[in-house]
Structure formats: C-alpha cells, structure tokens
Amino acid sequence: MNVQNDSLEASSGLGPRILLDGHGGDRAPSVVFDALELLLATAEGDDLQLGVVGTDAVAEAMQARGLAERIVHVPARDVIEMCDAPAVVVRRKKQSSMHVGARLLRDGAWDAFVSAGNTGALMAISKLILKTLNGIDRPAIASMIPTRSGGKTLFLDVGANVDCTSDHLLQFALMGHAYMQAAEGIEKPRVGLLNIGSEDIKGTDVIKVAAAAMESLPIAFVGNVEGTDLFSGEVDVVVCDGFVGNVALKTMEGTARFLADGLKQALLSGTRARMGAMLAQPALRAFREQFNPGRYNGAPLLGLNGIVVKSHGSADAEGLANALRVAVREVRAGLLSRINVLLSEWNEA
Amino acid sequence: MNVQNDSLEASSGLGPRILLDGHGGDRAPSVVFDALELLLATAEGDDLQLGVVGTDAVAEAMQARGLAERIVHVPARDVIEMCDAPAVVVRRKKQSSMHVGARLLRDGAWDAFVSAGNTGALMAISKLILKTLNGIDRPAIASMIPTRSGGKTLFLDVGANVDCTSDHLLQFALMGHAYMQAAEGIEKPRVGLLNIGSEDIKGTDVIKVAAAAMESLPIAFVGNVEGTDLFSGEVDVVVCDGFVGNVALKTMEGTARFLADGLKQALLSGTRARMGAMLAQPALRAFREQFNPGRYNGAPLLGLNGIVVKSHGSADAEGLANALRVAVREVRAGLLSRINVLLSEWNEA
C-alpha cells in the first residue's frame, strides 16, 4: 500500500507528534510500518505528525516501503534487546532508540513516544531522562482490560514497582482517575483498591492505610475490590502494587489461553461438535475478536513527565496502531497537565 | 436415597474417620447429607467412618434423612456465620461446630475435619486448637487447579497469610511437595515460586531470598514461574504469599466467568450460532464439566497438626464429596507424618 499525496500534505497539520520505536517487539520494524500505514489510510491519521526512531536499517526499511516522505526518520545508533538488563543498558546504550526517543520527548520535539521493546528498559530510561511529575515518586504501568458491560477498566500498576508504600498506591489512584477522565472521557471514574476481601479489615497494612487515605482523595473511591471484580464493569480504575498486578494480568492471560485451548479441543472432539463449531464459527470468531488483546493494546506509563506508551511485544499492526491511538488520546486530552493539576490540588489539601 | 444395610455394616470398618461440619456454606446442612449419601452409595464409602458435627437442627435433619444409623452426630451448640470476624469468634463461640470438630481432631477421636464455613474462622480456630506442626510458623490454604495436560497443580498460599517472609515461603514449598507426593502420588513434584518474570533478578527481596534458599531444599525446585504458567502442567506446586495467591485465584475465577458469559452471548447471537451451539452442546457440556470448580473442590489447610479441609461455600454435593475425598486421601497417605519427616530432615540440615 502506498501513501497518497493528499494525506502527505495533510501531514503538515498541527496534530499530535508521535514518535515510534523502530526496534523492540517480535516483528519490528515491519510491524511498525504496517501500523503506521493503517493509521495513514484513514482520516484519523490526517493531522498526525509521525516519526520512527532507529538505526540505518530502519531508515532503509522505511524507504523501501515508500514511507519516507510521510514519516520522519530519527536516527539512533544502539538497539535495546529484550534480554538486556534495564539497570545496565540505561547507562550503557545511551544512543539507543529508547534513549533518543526519551530525550526528544523531554526537549519538546515530540509529544509522545511509543515502544514495543523491553518494558523494564523503557521504564528505566524514561524515568532517568523524563523524570517523574511533581508529586509522583514512582511511575506505574497501566493496562486496559475489557469488562462484562462492554467497557474498560484501567488496572495499575502491572509491573513497574514490586514494592509499594501506601503513598505510591494513592498516587496510582490519582493518576488512574486522571487518565480515565482525560483519555476515556469518564466524568467520575470509580476507583477501587485490589484486596482479598471487601471488608476493611482485610489485606496488608500498606493496603489498609492506603484505603483509609483514599477516602479523603478528590476521587470517587469505591473501596476494596477483588480479583473477581476486575471484569465486572463496576469499577473504572483498579489500583494495586506492581507485583500483584503483574501476577493478576498474567493469570488472566493464562486462564484465557487455558480455556480457549479447552474449548477448541471440545469443538474438535467429534463430527457433531465439528459441525456445530462450523455453524457457530462466525459467532465464535466475533467472540474471539471481542477479546483480542490487540484491542486493548497500549499500556500508558503514568507518572512520567512525558507521554510514553508501551505496546505488547507480540502485538500485530492493528494492536500497535491501538497503542498509537492511546498516545494520541493522551496528547489530545492534555493528560500531563490534568495529572499535574490534580497532584497540586492534593498536595495543597 | 436410603442407605442399605450392607453398607451400614461395612461402616464399622477401620478406614479413615472423617468429621464434617454441619454448618457453614450456602446449602448446609442438606448438601452435607447429599454428599455423604453420594459417598455411601459407592464402594469408596465402605470403610469410612463418618460424622457430622452441629446443633440439634442438624441431628434432626440427619434423622429425617434416615442417615442416623450410618453417620454419627456430634453435638455442638454454636454456629459460626460467614460474616463473623475470625479474631472475635475464635474466643467467643467456643461451642461452635468448628471448635468442637477441631478439639475432637486434636484428641484423636477423628482423623480429619471438613468444613464449608467461614475460611478465616476455620483457620483461626484450627490453629488455636490444633497448633501447627513443628517447624511450621504459619499454616497455608492450598488450592488445586487444573492444568492443560489434564493434571493438577497445587497452589498455595491462597489466602491465609497476607504477609509472608522467605521462611514462610520455604515452609509452603516443603508442605506442597509433601502433599503432592502423599496425596497425589507424584514421586518428584516440581515446585515453582510465583514471580513476575523467570529471571533471578525479578521480584521482591522476600522472593529473591526464598528462591535462593529453595535451591538447597530436598525438593525439585524449578525456579520462578509466572501467572501464565499456573495452568501449564509444567509445575506441580506453585508457592506464593496469601495475598498474591488469593488475588490470582479470584482473577482466574473472574476471567473464567467473564469468558463463559461472552461465549454464551456469542452462541445466542443469531439463528445460525444457536443451531451450531445445539449441535455442539454435548461437547460444550463436557468442556464445562471438565472445568467445573467442584471437581477441584477441597482446599487442604496445610501445616496444622491435624487434617483440615476447606470446601467452597457454594459447592454442591459432588463438590463437597470431592473435599471429603481430599481428606480421605490425606489420612490414608499419612500426610502429617510425611510433612513431619521432611521438616525434621530440613531442620537438621
């Protein structure tokens, strides 16, 4: 697919300037260009200013795809691998695409950075270069999960901070509130604290203190919620520490895969079942599509002084395009200043 | 269904003596008698000595069911409610069915106690009366989960201890190992530590210390596992603290319910889908049955100086019968002395 001239001209618009990481993830850089083409083929790409940061190989791939006139190539010399230890590469690979992206974001040359690379490295580098917002000790990774009512729940932290204090949990709650308000347009997001029972007496001391303090935050705190409530649609933001959040997220993934395998086996278990499956195939496909993780791809790194979005390493073009849309929504909604306002209100109170 | 005379006589056998709680759970006491009838109707009930502890109302229900000759009624005056705070009732309702059951277990009158009541109260009362095994600081609740390969994985702790030290995790690993060996007949159970990545550098300090120490335990420690691995069948025991375990367990439950709802909706979404679902119904029913939580019902409370099994409050007769079978297996396998041997070997080393 070639980009047409009219969208080329539209590219000089003044919409969000989004920089993508040309490295990282299972299918870079081709999936990056596929995702960009998807966006550029529709009106939603019209006012976007798009760039890809990476090595010469990335620039060449961009040329070969005929995208060089529509997308800016930002040169970088190093590549962060999935197996790189974040604490090491943060200081060693200073010319990596992540470092270059974060520096350009800090300097105001771009509005957001999207990467499907090494999560720990992305967080460490972003934190080092962008710093955190005033009042935020630790940034969090937030994941969007589908709910029974057809909505979405923001779940954070899903892996950035294994040990959290009550204050960290409060900060996550404020950021989650601001995100759902700004990027998803929910006026009064209901915020819950993940616990092992709905009663006040449950949980660790950190959680009990956080729950008590959340009552006085300027948000709609609904109290303790449990693992079974994550999909209920009765809460818009669920807060927990990064260890628990990561385990819960991967347990969801494992449960879904396990059940999907079992269903597949059952539907292949005999002639009658196969015939039934054939008839129900369009419905089953729609069901699968509804829960396609790509639909919810794009995990905001919240609390940084800059908009950074993590795409799943295995995301396809549609999934990566969704991560890009998350970044676009954050920019358009002015998420950072909204979090800043909320934090200063809270600090003054 | 009435119990026949031949099984009545067989009841004087010398098999495991299992005492059930006549209170607690959604459908007590009728479901208790249903479950006992299920067992007594088959050969597996032949050598069991069975009792139900509860108030006069329980004794009357037993009479009415015609079970009084086959099952012993053990009187208790108090009932622990689901809403009772464990820390309160442990000292206040000393004549509850749980207290009476635990005391009789301690005194050697029965071999195991099975209850579908308030989990926290069951744990607190059992701990107070039975004490823990030598070398165990805190008992854990273990849950059995199905795996992709058709096997089972023991997951602990799923809620008894919200804060755990590395030593507690080591003790859970030893108990899980002993359980899978004794009750499930797995010669060398593979034991994993739940973490947020397979690398050694991941996780909290408590987990890093536990992982290093587990290497030197006399068990097949396979290292860190993740939430996605819980169903893989590549590990027989997964160890974590009770907060994380409880969240993971409830997240599984929530994910399964969410997906089942979605599937149902999809299969009702039109004539063609409905026809397909009708054809595939036997296969779909078998699929549902395979993952019926009742099949895995019966959570051992491990580390107590006595065999106590928790049944899910919503378990049906088949589910409760499974919890009873768990208790029977533990008794027959001599689980307590096996854990004791393992603990003294470890303490000497």
Interface residues (C-beta under 8 A of the other chain):
Chain A: A85 P146 R148 G159 V162 D163 L194 I196 I201 K202 G203 T204 D205 E226 G227 T228 D229 L230 F231 S232 C240 G242 F243 V244 N246 V247 A248 L249 K250 T251 M252 E253 G254 T255 A256 R257 F258 L259 D261 G262 L263 Q265 A266 L267 S269 G270 R272 A273 M275 G276 A277 M278 L279 A280 Q281 P282 A283 L284 A286 F287 Q290 F291
Chain B: A85 P146 R148 G159 V162 D163 L194 I196 I201 K202 G203 T204 D205 E226 G227 T228 D229 L230 F231 S232 C240 G242 F243 V244 N246 V247 A248 L249 K250 T251 M252 E253 G254 T255 A256 R257 F258 L259 D261 G262 L263 Q265 A266 L267 S269 G270 R272 A273 M275 G276 A277 M278 L279 A280 Q281 P282 A283 L284 A286 F287 Q290 F291
